[in-house]
């Protein structure tokens, strides 16, 4: 696995037990390198209804070690799934132009003065 050495690297950790807190989570992943940030959202996975979290390192080798050692690690009755986080850019929906014709004020190009841009 090759990483660019600039910036921070985020890991996605899935299938967290109910009683795992942020301090335990940070301490667990600190054994693989210096953790810069940890985050466990309140919401759950929409698909599996499991708890998940994120760990951020600034060192690529720490990420490699954390994935190798923590992926498949059992905590209580849960097997952790650890991988490099993949963030999708928010998709921007195209702007759709809707023409509202007003017979009293139609210009030569067929558009009304009340043309409206709508984001859908």
Secondary structure, 3 states (H helix, E strand, C coil): CCCCCCCCEEEEEEEECCCCCHHHHHHHHHCCCCEEEEECCCCCCCCCCCEEEEEEECCHHHHHHHHHHHCCCEECCEECEEEECCCCCCCCCCEEEECCCCCCCECCCCCECCCEEEEC
